[in-house]
Amino acid sequence: YEPKDIDLLVLPEMAFTGYVFKNRKEIEPFLEDSKTGLSVTWAKKQAIRFNSYVIVGYPELPGYNSLCFIDPKGQLIKTYQKSFLYETDEHWAKEGPGFISLSYNEINIGLGICMDINPYQFKSPFENYEFAQFHLNHDTQLLICCMAWLQSPNQVHVTDTIQYWAQRFLPLIQQENKHVYIVICNRTGSEKGSTFAGGSSVLQVGYNIPRLLNHMGSLESGVMIVNVDMDLTQ
C-alpha cells in the first residue's frame, strides 16, 4: 500500500502482545508506556508511512487495556482505556474512566474495546445498551472498536457474531436522522485454549436499518479495505 491508499488503519485489541494473561505478573513485561511503547511507536511510524490515522490496541502502564489513536503526522490524538472489563482483563487491568466521543475535524469519533459493547459485567439489563446509548447521546458519527472477541460455542457462522454486535448497537440503528459508521477489528486464531471469532466488519447503521458493508471470515486474517462516504480531513 502507498501513502493516501488508506485513510484509517485499525488493528485489534492488544494486537501485538496477545490477549490471554492469567495474572498481573504474567503481563508485566508487556505493559507499555502510552507515548513511547512498542505498539504506540509502531502506530506512529505507520501513520507517517501511509499518511493515515492509525488505531492499535495494547496493554498500557500501569494496568489498562488501551488503544492509541494516532494522526497522519504521527501525533497521539487520544489514548482510550477499556471501560467494561471482561473476566480475562480482570486478572490484571483496571477499569478506564469511561466511554469517550471526541470531535476531530468536525466529525464525532467514538472509541471502544470489545467488552465495552456488552452489558456491564454481564449483570446490567441487556436493554440498557450503555455503550450504544452513550454514543447516541453524544452524536457519534464514526465508531471504532478494537476487539479480541471470543468465538461462542453456539456460533455456526461468523455472521452469528456480527449479528450480535449489530444488536448491541440497536439505539444507533433506531435513530432516524443520520447514519453512523461502525468499524470493528477483531482478531482470529487461538491462544492458550481461547479461540477468537474473527469477523472484522464495517457497518452503516441508522434509519432502522443495519447495513453490513463488508466483513472477514472467522478464520480469515489480512487487510480489509472498505470505502465509506466520510472525510476525516473535511
N, C-alpha and C positions, 0 to 999 in steps of 0.2 A: 504494500500500500504506500501511496505517496502523500505528501502534505496536501491537505484540503480534501482528500478522499473521504475522511471521517470527521464528523463534527463532534461526536461524543462517543467515547470508548468506555464501556462498563465491564468490569470483571466481578467475579463472585465474592461472597463473604469469605474473609480470611483466605484470600486467593492463593497465596504462596506458602503459607505455613501449615495448611491442613486445619481441620476444624475440631477433631475429637481429642480432647485432653482430659485426663482423669482428675487433675488437681492443679493447684497454683504452681507447685514445684515443677511439674512437667512442662508447663507452658512458659515458665520464667525465661528461658533462653531465647524465646521467640518474641517477647514483648518489645515493641518498637516505639521510639520517640515520634511524636506526631509531626515533627518538621524534618527530621534527619534520618528516620528509619529506612530500612531497605525497601519496603513496599512503597513508601511515600516518595523516596528518591527515584525509584523506577517509574512511578506515575508521572513525576515531574519531567523526566527525560523523554517519556513517550509523548507527553503533551507538547513539548517543544518540537519533537521529531515530526509529529503529524499536524502540528498547529491546530490542536483539538483540545476539548475538555476531556479529562480522564477521571474515572471514579474506580477506586480499588478498596476492597475490604481487607482489614488487617487487625491483629491484636495490639492494642495500644497500652503503653505505660501510663499509669501504674496498674491498670487492670480493667480495660474496657474492650468490648468487641466493637470496633470502629470502622469507618470508611473515610477516605480522603477525597475531596472534590478539588481538582486542580484545573486552572485556566490554561489557555493555549500558550501563555508566556512562561508556564512552569511555576506559577504562583499558587499557593494554597488559598483557596476561597473559603473552605469550611471543613472542619472535622466534625463528623456526626458520630455519637456514641449510641449504640443499640439501647433502646428504652425497655422493651419487653424481652426478658431473657428466657431462653429455652433451658431445659434441665441440664444440657451439656455445658451451657455458658455458666450456669450457677456454680459449677465446680471451681471457677476461678475469677469470673468477671463481676463487676458492679453494674447496676442499672445506670444508664445515662440520664441526663437531666430532663429529657422529654423530647417529643416529636418536634420537627422544625420544618418550616416552609420559608424560603428566603427569596427575596426579589432580586433578580440579577438580569441586567439588560432588558428590563421591562417584562420579564417572564417570571412567574412564581414557580419556584422549583422545590419540590419536596424530596426528602431523602429518607430511606428506610432500610432496615436489615431484617430479613427473614421473619422471625417470630413477632416482630412489630405488628404484622398484619393480623395476627391471631388475637383472640380474647386474652386479656392479661392473665398470665399463669394458667390459662385454660379454665379459670374459675369465674371470670365475669360473664355476664349473659352474652351469648353469641350475637344477639341482635344489637348490641351496643356499638359494634363496628368502630372501636375507638380510633384506630389509625385512619380509616377512610373518613370518618366524621370530622376529625381534626382537619384533614386536607380539604374537605368540602367547606368547612368554616373559614379556612384561610385562602380560599380561592386558588388552590394549587392548579397549575396548568400542565406541568410535567412532573411526573412522579417516578423516581428511580430507586429500585430496590436490589440490593446485593443479597444473594441467597446461598445457604448451604442446606437446602430443604431436603429432608429425608424422604425416601420412597415409602409410601404407605403399603402395608401388606395387602390392602384391598385394591391397589392400583392395577388395573387391567391394561390401560393405555395411558400414555403420557398426558393425553387431554383430560384425564380424570383429575390430575393435579392442577392443570391450568384452569379447569372449570371451578375448582375450589378457590384458587386465587381470585378469579373473577368474582366469585360470590362474596368474598371478603371486601370487595370494593363496591358493594351494592349502593351505598349512598351517593357515590360518584356516578354510577351508572344511571341512577334515577333523576339526576339533575337535568333540567330541561332548557338550560340557557347556554350551555357550551360543552365542548369535548375536553377530555383530559387524556393525555398520552401517558401510558404506564410502561416502563421498561423494567423487565425482570431478568436478571442474570443469575442463573442457578448452576451449581457445579454438578458434575457427573461422577460415576465410578464409586468405589468403595474405600473405606478407611476404618481400620480396627473394628471390623464387623458391621459398620454402618454403611448402608447403600443410599446414594443420593439420587434424586428423582430426575435431574436434568430438566429439559423442557423450557429452557430460556425463551422468553416471549416478549413481544411488544403488542400492547392492546390500545385501542382507542375506545373510550367509554363516554357515555352521556346520551341524553335524549332517550333514555330507557333501552339503549342498545349497546351491548358489549361486542366489539369487533376485534377478532384476533388477526392482527396484520401479518404476523409470521411467528413461527416457533421452531425450536430444535427438538430432536428426539430425546428419549430418555437416556440413550447411550451415546448420543452424538456430542462430540466436542469440536470446537473450531470457532470461527468468526461468522456471525450472522449480521448482515447489513440490512437495515430497514430504512427506507426514506419516508419521512413524515413532513407535513407542511408546517414547520415551526422553525423560526430563525433565532438562534441564540445570540446572534450579533445585531439584531434589529435595533 
